[in-house]
Amino acid sequence: MEHKNGTGVTEFVLLGLSQTREIQLFLFILFLIFYSVILPANILIILSIRGDPHLGSPMYFFLASLAFLDICYCSVTPPKMLADFFSHHKMISYGGCMAQIFFIHFLGAAEVFLLMGMAFDRYVAICHPLRYASMMSREVCCALVGAAWAGGFMHSVLQVVLIIRLPFCGPNELDNFFCDITQVIKLACSDVYMLEFFMFFSSGFSTMMCFLLLLISYVVLLVRLRAGYPSKGTSKVASTCVTHVIIVFIMFSPAIYIYCHPFHTFFLDKVVSVFHTMVFPLMNPIIYTLRNKEIISAMKRLLGRQGLCRGK
């Protein structure tokens, strides 16, 4: 397959997480168990929120959207990684590699924008409680979620357009289990200094700024809660904000590590990549659910109804 940019590389070799057969088998079983438990739990969260009239507030609408995004995000790289554990030649085509880069940045950026929408929702709920219903209508919530998807799409298209213009003439080995900008850009047989700087700004620096903006906004909201609201109503809202802060830390920490350092190989790169692409995204809604009694109750009601239906 020849490309217009003149590259002779038609596929990339993925070195994976380990070359040792025993370790590969252990990791396969570990990740398979993880997905067998966590993935259905995220689907259950979505079904519980959508099927329970008591969870019709914007906060739960955003949470269901977050769970859906995380499920999509974790469907990009892990399936191939699990399949590659049984393959002696871990290959990915040039087109498949570009597709992975596109969807990783598309869904990852969409989640960043969605978390900012969730922060805005908490701001309106705390600072404008009397106008909350009108300001956060269903139309506004759908618009914010749509804007998150659109923003992620535009960000990803920009990354991929710049990557596919690069010539690749060998070597073609990626020391990881998936394709990402930080790995692929180093294989280009041209000067990529300015492109690395742009990628750092668009992925690394922008991620850091969003992280700091979200962190500062939640700190301000928590301070305002403590200063101006009754203690009885404060604890529940404050707990929600604290949960959001935990999710922000969980999501942004690996991304900041990956995209904010120079595009060189470091010892922890593979470990952080596993948590960034596989573990943390699926854990976000779970962490939120464990701190939310309403969702747990809705999940129990849903499972109870399913049990009754099977009994009949």
DABELFEN-V363628 format. One record per pair of residues at least 12 apart in sequence whose ideal C-beta (glycine too) atoms are under 10 Angstrom apart, sorted by the first residue. I is the first residue (numbers start at 1). J is the second residue. D is the distance in Angstrom with one decimal. If there is no record, write none. Layout:
# DABELFEN-V363628
I|J|D, I|J|D
This chain:
# DABELFEN-V363628
1|93|7.7, 1|94|6.7, 1|95|7.8, 3|94|6.9, 3|95|9.2, 3|98|9.8, 3|164|7.5, 3|165|9.9, 3|167|8.9, 3|168|8.5, 4|164|8.6, 4|165|9.0, 5|163|9.8, 5|164|6.5, 5|165|5.6, 5|166|6.7, 5|167|5.6, 5|168|8.2, 5|188|9.8, 5|190|9.9, 6|166|9.9, 6|167|5.2, 6|168|9.2, 6|169|8.3, 6|189|9.9, 7|94|7.4, 7|164|9.0, 7|165|9.9, 7|166|7.5, 7|167|5.0, 7|168|4.1, 7|169|6.4, 7|170|9.5, 7|172|9.8, 7|187|9.8, 7|188|8.7, 7|189|8.4, 8|167|8.4, 8|168|7.2, 8|169|5.1, 8|170|7.0, 8|172|9.3, 8|189|9.3, 9|93|10.0, 9|94|6.2, 9|97|9.3, 9|167|8.8, 9|168|3.8, 9|169|6.7, 9|170|6.4, 9|171|8.9, 9|172|4.9, 9|187|7.6, 9|188|9.7, 9|189|9.3, 10|91|9.8, 10|93|6.8, 10|94|5.5, 10|95|9.1, 10|168|9.2, 10|172|8.7, 11|89|9.8, 11|91|5.0, 11|92|6.4, 11|93|5.0, 11|94|6.2, 11|95|9.3, 11|96|8.2, 11|97|8.0, 11|172|6.8, 12|90|9.4, 12|91|7.1, 12|92|5.3, 12|93|8.0, 12|94|7.2, 12|96|8.6, 12|97|5.3, 12|100|10.0, 12|168|8.5, 12|171|9.5, 12|172|5.0, 12|173|7.3, 12|174|5.3, 12|179|6.6, 12|183|8.7, 12|184|7.5, 12|187|7.7, 13|89|7.7, 13|90|6.5, 13|91|6.1, 13|92|8.2, 13|171|8.5, 13|172|5.8, 13|173|4.6, 13|174|6.8, 13|175|9.6, 14|80|8.3, 14|81|8.3, 14|84|6.4, 14|87|9.4, 14|89|9.5, 14|90|4.2, 14|91|7.1, 14|92|5.9, 14|97|9.1, 14|173|8.2, 14|174|5.5, 14|175|8.7, 14|176|6.7, 14|177|5.8, 14|178|7.1, 14|179|7.9, 14|183|9.4, 15|90|7.2, 15|173|6.1, 15|174|6.7, 15|175|4.9, 15|176|7.0, 15|177|8.0, 15|270|9.3, 16|81|7.5, 16|84|6.0, 16|85|7.8, 16|87|9.1, 16|90|5.5, 16|174|9.5, 16|175|9.0, 16|176|7.8, 16|177|5.0, 16|178|9.7, 16|270|8.9, 17|31|9.7, 17|81|7.8, 17|84|9.4, 17|85|8.8, 17|176|8.3, 17|177|5.6, 17|270|5.8, 17|271|8.9, 17|273|9.0, 17|274|7.2, 18|85|9.5, 18|177|9.7, 18|270|8.9, 21|85|9.3, 23|85|9.8, 24|84|8.8, 24|85|4.9, 24|86|8.5, 24|87|10.0, 25|85|7.2, 25|86|9.3, 26|85|9.8, 27|81|8.9, 27|82|9.1, 27|85|6.9, 27|177|9.7, 27|274|8.9, 28|81|9.0, 28|82|6.2, 28|83|9.6, 28|84|9.5, 28|85|4.3, 28|86|7.8, 29|85|9.5, 31|78|6.8, 31|81|7.6, 31|82|6.3, 31|85|8.7, 31|274|8.5, 31|278|6.8, 31|279|8.9, 32|78|9.8, 32|82|6.7, 32|85|9.4, 34|78|9.4, 34|278|7.7, 34|279|7.2, 34|282|7.9, 34|283|9.7, 35|74|7.9, 35|78|7.0, 35|79|9.4, 35|82|8.2, 35|278|8.3, 35|282|7.8, 37|282|9.5, 37|286|9.6, 38|70|9.6, 38|71|9.8, 38|74|8.7, 38|278|9.6, 38|279|8.5, 38|281|9.7, 38|282|4.5, 38|283|7.0, 38|285|9.3, 38|286|6.6, 39|70|9.6, 39|71|6.8, 39|74|7.4, 39|75|9.0, 39|78|9.6, 39|282|6.6, 41|67|9.2, 41|282|8.1, 41|283|9.8, 41|285|7.9, 41|286|6.0, 41|289|7.9, 41|299|8.9, 42|64|9.8, 42|66|9.4, 42|67|4.7, 42|68|8.2, 42|70|6.4, 42|71|5.4, 42|74|8.7, 42|281|9.3, 42|282|6.0, 42|283|9.4, 42|284|8.9, 42|285|5.4, 42|286|7.3, 42|289|9.2, 43|67|8.0, 43|68|9.2, 43|71|7.1, 44|67|9.3, 44|285|9.8, 44|289|9.0, 44|295|9.7, 44|298|9.6, 44|299|5.8, 44|302|7.1, 44|303|7.8, 44|306|10.0, 45|60|9.5, 45|63|7.2, 45|64|7.0, 45|66|9.2, 45|67|4.9, 45|68|9.5, 45|70|9.9, 45|71|9.8, 45|285|5.1, 45|286|7.8, 45|288|8.3, 45|289|5.8, 45|292|9.8, 45|295|6.7, 45|298|9.0, 45|299|7.2, 45|302|10.0, 46|63|8.9, 46|64|4.9, 46|65|8.9, 46|66|9.7, 46|67|5.2, 46|68|6.1, 46|71|8.1, 46|285|8.4, 47|64|9.0, 47|67|10.0, 47|298|9.3, 47|299|8.6, 47|302|6.1, 47|303|9.9, 47|306|9.5, 48|60|9.1, 48|64|8.8, 48|289|8.8, 48|294|9.6, 48|295|6.2, 48|296|8.9, 48|297|9.0, 48|298|4.2, 48|299|4.5, 48|300|8.8, 48|301|7.8, 48|302|4.9, 48|303|8.8, 49|61|7.5, 49|62|9.9, 49|63|6.5, 49|64|4.3, 49|65|9.6, 49|67|8.2, 49|285|9.7, 49|289|9.8, 49|294|9.6, 49|295|7.0, 49|298|7.0, 49|299|9.3, 49|302|9.7, 50|64|6.4, 50|298|9.8, 50|302|9.7, 51|298|7.7, 51|301|8.6, 51|302|5.9, 51|305|8.5, 52|294|8.4, 52|295|8.5, 52|297|8.5, 52|298|4.0, 52|299|8.9, 52|301|6.8, 52|302|7.3, 53|298|9.7, 54|294|6.6, 54|295|9.9, 54|297|8.2, 54|298|6.8, 54|301|9.2, 55|292|9.5, 55|294|6.3, 55|295|6.8, 55|297|9.5, 55|298|5.6, 56|138|8.9, 57|121|9.0, 57|125|8.9, 57|132|9.1, 57|133|9.4, 57|136|8.4, 57|141|9.5, 57|294|9.4, 58|117|9.2, 58|118|8.8, 58|120|9.8, 58|121|5.2, 58|122|9.8, 58|124|8.6, 58|125|8.3, 58|132|8.4, 58|133|9.4, 58|135|9.5, 58|136|4.5, 58|137|8.5, 58|138|8.1, 58|140|8.0, 58|141|4.8, 58|144|8.7, 59|118|7.6, 59|121|6.1, 59|122|7.8, 59|125|7.6, 59|136|8.9, 59|141|9.6, 59|240|7.0, 59|244|9.7, 59|288|9.6, 59|292|9.2, 59|294|9.8, 60|288|9.8, 60|292|8.8, 60|294|8.0, 60|295|7.3, 60|298|8.8, 61|118|9.9, 61|121|9.0, 61|136|9.2, 61|138|7.8, 61|141|5.2, 61|142|8.4, 61|144|9.5, 61|145|7.8, 62|114|6.8, 62|115|8.9, 62|117|6.4, 62|118|4.7, 62|119|9.9, 62|120|9.7, 62|121|6.2, 62|122|9.7, 62|136|9.7, 62|141|7.1, 62|144|7.9, 62|145|7.4, 62|148|9.5, 62|244|9.9, 63|114|10.0, 63|118|8.0, 63|243|9.8, 63|247|9.8, 63|284|9.3, 63|285|6.4, 63|288|5.9, 63|289|8.2, 63|292|8.3, 63|295|7.7, 64|145|9.7, 64|285|8.4, 64|295|9.9, 65|110|9.4, 65|111|9.4, 65|114|6.1, 65|117|8.6, 65|118|8.9, 65|141|8.7, 65|142|9.5, 65|144|9.1, 65|145|5.0, 65|148|7.8, 65|149|9.2, 66|111|7.0, 66|114|6.0, 66|115|7.7, 66|117|9.8, 66|118|7.4, 66|145|9.6, 66|148|9.8, 66|247|8.0, 66|251|9.7, 66|281|9.4, 66|284|6.3, 66|285|5.9, 66|288|7.8, 67|281|9.7, 67|282|8.9, 67|284|7.8, 67|285|4.0, 67|286|9.0, 67|288|8.7, 67|289|9.0, 68|114|9.9, 68|145|9.5, 68|285|9.2, 69|107|6.0, 69|108|9.1, 69|110|6.0, 69|111|5.1, 69|114|6.3, 69|115|9.9, 69|145|9.2, 69|148|8.1, 69|149|8.5, 69|152|8.8, 69|281|8.1, 69|284|9.2, 69|285|9.5, 70|107|8.5, 70|111|7.2, 70|251|9.2, 70|280|8.9, 70|281|4.2, 70|282|5.7, 70|283|8.5, 70|284|5.7, 70|285|6.3, 70|286|9.6, 71|107|9.8, 71|281|8.4, 71|282|7.5, 71|285|9.0, 72|103|8.0, 72|106|9.2, 72|107|5.4, 72|110|8.9, 72|111|9.5, 72|281|9.3, 73|103|8.0, 73|104|7.6, 73|106|9.1, 73|107|4.2, 73|108|6.6, 73|110|8.7, 73|111|6.8, 73|276|9.8, 73|277|7.5, 73|278|9.4, 73|280|9.9, 73|281|4.9, 73|282|8.6, 73|284|9.9, 74|107|9.1, 74|277|7.2, 74|278|6.1, 74|279|8.9, 74|280|9.6, 74|281|5.2, 74|282|5.4, 75|103|8.6, 75|107|9.1, 76|99|8.5, 76|100|6.1, 76|101|9.6, 76|102|9.2, 76|103|4.6, 76|104|5.7, 76|106|9.1, 76|107|6.9, 76|108|9.4, 76|178|7.7, 76|179|9.9, 76|277|7.4, 76|278|10.0, 76|281|10.0, 77|100|6.3, 77|103|8.8, 77|104|7.1, 77|176|9.4, 77|177|7.0, 77|178|3.9, 77|179|8.4, 77|180|8.9, 77|273|8.8, 77|274|9.7, 77|276|9.8, 77|277|5.0, 77|278|7.3, 78|177|8.8, 78|178|8.7, 78|274|9.4, 78|277|7.1, 78|278|5.2, 78|279|9.9, 78|281|10.0, 78|282|9.5, 80|92|7.1, 80|96|8.1, 80|100|8.1, 80|177|8.0, 80|178|7.2, 80|179|9.9, 81|176|9.6, 81|177|4.5, 81|178|6.7, 81|274|8.9, 81|277|8.7, 81|278|7.9, 82|177|9.7, 82|278|9.9, 84|177|6.9, 84|178|9.6, 85|177|9.4, 90|173|10.0, 90|174|9.3, 90|177|7.9, 91|172|9.3, 92|172|9.9, 92|174|8.1, 92|177|9.9, 92|178|8.1, 92|179|6.4, 94|164|9.0, 94|168|7.7, 94|172|9.1, 94|179|9.6, 94|184|9.9, 95|164|9.7, 96|179|7.8, 97|163|9.1, 97|168|9.7, 97|172|9.6, 97|174|8.0, 97|178|8.7, 97|179|3.9, 97|180|9.3, 97|183|9.4, 97|184|6.6, 98|159|9.9, 98|160|5.9, 98|163|6.8, 98|164|6.0, 98|179|7.6, 98|184|8.6, 99|160|8.8, 99|179|8.5, 100|178|5.6, 100|179|4.4, 100|180|7.5, 100|184|9.5, 100|277|9.8, 101|156|7.9, 101|159|6.6, 101|160|5.9, 101|163|6.3, 101|164|9.3, 101|178|9.0, 101|179|5.5, 101|180|6.3, 101|181|6.2, 101|183|9.5, 101|184|6.9, 102|153|9.2, 102|156|5.2, 102|157|7.6, 102|159|7.6, 102|160|4.8, 102|161|9.9, 102|163|9.2, 102|164|9.8, 102|179|9.8, 103|152|9.8, 103|156|7.5, 103|160|9.8, 104|156|8.0, 104|159|9.2, 104|178|7.6, 104|179|8.2, 104|180|6.3, 104|181|8.8, 104|276|9.3, 104|277|7.2, 105|152|7.5, 105|153|9.5, 105|155|6.1, 105|156|4.0, 105|157|9.0, 105|158|8.8, 105|159|5.1, 105|160|7.7, 105|180|8.6, 105|181|7.7, 105|202|9.2, 105|203|7.3, 105|259|10.0, 106|149|8.4, 106|151|9.8, 106|152|4.8, 106|153|5.7, 106|154|9.2, 106|155|7.4, 106|156|3.7, 106|157|8.1, 106|159|9.0, 106|160|9.0, 107|149|9.0, 107|152|6.4, 107|153|9.7, 107|156|8.3, 107|281|8.7, 108|152|7.2, 108|155|8.6, 108|156|8.4, 108|203|8.9, 108|207|8.9, 108|251|8.6, 108|255|7.0, 108|259|9.9, 108|276|8.6, 108|277|8.9, 108|281|8.7, 109|148|8.4, 109|149|9.5, 109|151|6.3, 109|152|3.8, 109|153|8.3, 109|154|8.4, 109|155|4.1, 109|156|6.4, 109|158|9.9, 109|159|9.1, 109|202|9.6, 109|203|8.6, 109|206|8.8, 109|207|8.9, 109|210|9.5, 109|255|9.9, 110|145|8.9, 110|147|9.4, 110|148|4.9, 110|149|5.1, 110|150|8.4, 110|151|6.7, 110|152|3.0, 110|153|7.5, 110|155|8.4, 110|156|8.7, 111|148|7.6, 111|149|10.0, 111|152|7.5, 111|247|9.8, 111|251|6.7, 111|255|9.8, 111|281|7.7, 111|284|8.4, 112|148|8.0, 112|151|8.2, 112|152|7.7, 112|155|8.7, 112|206|8.5, 112|207|7.0, 112|210|5.4, 112|211|8.7, 112|214|8.8, 112|248|9.6, 112|251|7.8, 112|252|8.0, 112|255|8.3, 113|144|8.4, 113|145|9.1, 113|147|6.6, 113|148|3.7, 113|149|8.1, 113|150|8.5, 113|151|4.5, 113|152|6.3, 113|155|8.8, 113|210|8.5, 114|144|7.8, 114|145|6.6, 114|147|9.1, 114|148|4.2, 114|149|8.4, 114|151|9.3, 114|152|8.6, 115|148|8.6, 115|210|8.0, 115|211|9.5, 115|214|6.3, 115|244|7.6, 115|247|7.1, 115|248|6.2, 115|251|7.0, 115|252|8.6, 115|284|9.2, 116|144|8.7, 116|147|9.6, 116|148|7.9, 116|151|9.2, 116|210|6.7, 116|213|7.6, 116|214|6.6, 116|217|8.8, 116|248|9.9, 117|136|10.0, 117|140|9.6, 117|141|8.1, 117|143|9.3, 117|144|3.9, 117|145|6.9, 117|147|7.5, 117|148|5.9, 118|144|8.8, 118|148|9.7, 118|214|9.1, 118|240|9.7, 118|244|6.2, 118|247|8.6, 118|248|9.4, 118|288|10.0, 119|210|9.9, 119|213|8.3, 119|214|5.5, 119|215|9.8, 119|217|5.3, 119|218|6.7, 119|221|8.3, 119|241|9.0, 119|244|6.8, 119|245|9.8, 119|248|8.4, 120|135|9.4, 120|136|8.5, 120|140|9.6, 120|144|7.2, 120|217|8.7, 121|135|9.3, 121|136|5.9, 121|140|9.3, 121|141|7.8, 121|144|8.0, 121|240|9.9, 121|244|9.6, 122|217|8.3, 122|218|7.5, 122|221|6.1, 122|222|9.9, 122|225|9.9, 122|237|7.9, 122|240|6.8, 122|241|5.9, 122|244|6.6, 123|135|9.9, 123|217|6.8, 123|218|9.4, 123|220|8.8, 123|221|6.4, 123|224|9.5, 123|241|10.0, 124|136|5.5, 124|140|9.4, 125|221|9.2, 125|237|7.0, 125|240|8.6, 125|241|9.6, 126|220|9.7, 126|221|5.4, 126|222|9.2, 126|224|6.4, 126|225|6.2, 126|228|9.1, 126|229|7.8, 126|234|9.6, 126|237|6.3, 126|238|9.4, 126|240|9.7, 126|241|8.0, 127|220|9.6, 127|221|7.7, 127|224|7.0, 127|225|9.9, 127|228|9.6, 129|229|9.2, 129|233|9.4, 129|237|9.6, 155|202|7.1, 155|203|8.3, 155|206|8.3, 158|198|9.2, 158|199|9.9, 158|202|6.8, 159|180|9.9, 159|181|6.2, 159|198|9.5, 159|199|7.1, 159|202|7.0, 159|203|7.2, 160|181|9.2, 162|181|8.9, 162|185|9.1, 162|192|9.7, 162|195|6.1, 162|198|7.2, 162|199|7.6, 162|202|9.0, 163|179|9.5, 163|181|6.6, 163|184|6.4, 163|185|7.0, 163|188|8.6, 163|192|9.9, 163|195|8.5, 163|199|8.8, 165|188|9.5, 165|190|9.5, 165|195|9.0, 166|184|8.1, 166|185|7.2, 166|187|8.5, 166|188|4.0, 166|189|8.4, 166|190|6.3, 166|192|6.9, 166|195|7.6, 167|188|6.4, 167|189|5.5, 167|190|5.6, 168|184|8.1, 168|187|5.8, 168|188|6.0, 168|189|6.7, 168|190|9.3, 169|187|9.1, 169|188|8.8, 169|189|4.5, 169|190|9.3, 170|187|8.0, 170|189|7.5, 171|186|9.8, 171|187|6.5, 171|189|9.6, 172|184|9.8, 172|187|6.4, 173|187|8.0, 174|186|9.0, 174|187|7.4, 175|265|6.1, 175|269|7.9, 175|270|7.8, 176|265|9.1, 176|269|7.2, 176|270|6.2, 176|273|6.1, 176|274|9.7, 176|277|9.8, 177|270|7.5, 177|273|7.4, 177|274|7.9, 177|277|8.6, 177|278|9.4, 178|273|7.4, 178|274|10.0, 178|277|6.6, 178|278|9.7, 180|203|9.7, 180|258|7.6, 180|259|9.1, 180|269|9.9, 180|273|7.6, 180|276|9.4, 180|277|8.6, 181|195|9.3, 181|196|9.1, 181|199|5.5, 181|200|9.8, 181|202|9.5, 181|203|6.9, 181|258|9.3, 181|259|8.0, 181|263|7.8, 182|196|9.0, 182|199|8.0, 182|200|9.6, 182|203|8.7, 182|204|9.5, 182|258|6.3, 182|259|7.0, 182|261|8.9, 182|262|9.2, 182|263|4.8, 182|264|8.7, 182|265|9.0, 182|269|8.1, 182|273|9.3, 183|263|8.3, 183|265|8.5, 183|269|8.8, 183|273|9.3, 184|263|9.7, 185|199|6.8, 185|263|5.9, 186|263|6.1, 186|264|7.9, 186|265|8.3, 192|263|8.3, 195|263|9.6, 196|262|7.6, 196|263|5.3, 199|259|7.6, 199|263|7.5, 200|259|6.9, 200|260|7.2, 200|261|8.9, 200|262|8.1, 200|263|7.9, 201|259|9.9, 202|259|9.0, 203|255|8.0, 203|258|8.4, 203|259|4.2, 203|260|8.6, 204|255|8.3, 204|256|7.2, 204|257|9.6, 204|258|8.1, 204|259|3.6, 204|260|4.0, 204|261|7.9, 204|262|9.9, 204|263|9.7, 205|256|9.8, 205|259|8.4, 205|260|7.2, 206|259|8.9, 207|251|9.6, 207|252|6.4, 207|255|5.0, 207|256|5.8, 207|258|9.0, 207|259|5.9, 207|260|7.2, 208|252|8.1, 208|255|9.0, 208|256|5.6, 208|259|8.6, 208|260|5.9, 210|248|9.0, 210|252|7.4, 210|255|9.5, 210|256|9.9, 211|248|6.6, 211|249|8.4, 211|251|8.7, 211|252|4.1, 211|253|8.4, 211|255|8.3, 211|256|6.4, 211|260|10.0, 212|252|9.3, 214|244|8.0, 214|245|8.1, 214|247|9.7, 214|248|5.0, 214|249|9.7, 214|251|9.7, 214|252|7.9, 215|245|7.0, 215|248|6.5, 215|249|8.2, 215|252|8.7, 217|241|9.5, 217|244|9.6, 217|245|9.9, 217|248|9.8, 218|241|5.3, 218|242|8.2, 218|244|6.1, 218|245|5.0, 218|248|7.4, 219|241|9.2, 219|245|8.2, 221|237|8.6, 221|238|8.7, 221|240|10.0, 221|241|5.6, 221|244|9.3, 221|245|9.8, 222|234|9.4, 222|237|9.3, 222|238|6.0, 222|241|5.6, 222|242|7.5, 222|245|8.3, 225|237|6.1, 225|238|5.3, 225|241|7.3, 226|238|7.5, 236|292|9.6, 236|293|9.4, 236|294|9.9, 239|291|6.2, 239|292|8.4, 240|288|8.6, 240|291|8.0, 240|292|7.8, 242|291|8.0, 243|284|9.7, 243|287|6.7, 243|288|5.3, 243|289|9.5, 243|290|8.9, 243|291|4.9, 243|292|7.6, 244|288|8.1, 246|283|10.0, 246|284|8.9, 246|287|5.9, 246|288|8.5, 246|291|8.4, 247|280|9.2, 247|283|8.9, 247|284|5.0, 247|285|8.7, 247|287|6.3, 247|288|6.6, 248|284|9.6, 249|280|9.8, 250|275|8.7, 250|276|10.0, 250|279|9.3, 250|280|5.0, 250|281|8.8, 250|283|6.6, 250|284|6.2, 250|287|7.1, 251|276|8.6, 251|280|6.3, 251|281|7.4, 251|283|9.6, 251|284|6.5, 252|280|9.8, 253|272|8.6, 253|275|8.7, 253|276|8.7, 253|280|8.3, 254|268|9.9, 254|271|9.4, 254|272|4.9, 254|273|7.6, 254|274|9.1, 254|275|5.4, 254|276|3.6, 254|277|8.5, 254|279|9.2, 254|280|6.4, 254|281|9.8, 255|272|9.2, 255|276|6.3, 255|280|9.5, 256|272|9.9, 257|269|8.5, 257|271|10.0, 257|272|5.2, 257|273|9.5, 257|275|9.6, 257|276|8.2, 258|272|6.2, 258|273|6.9, 258|276|6.3, 258|277|9.7, 259|276|9.9
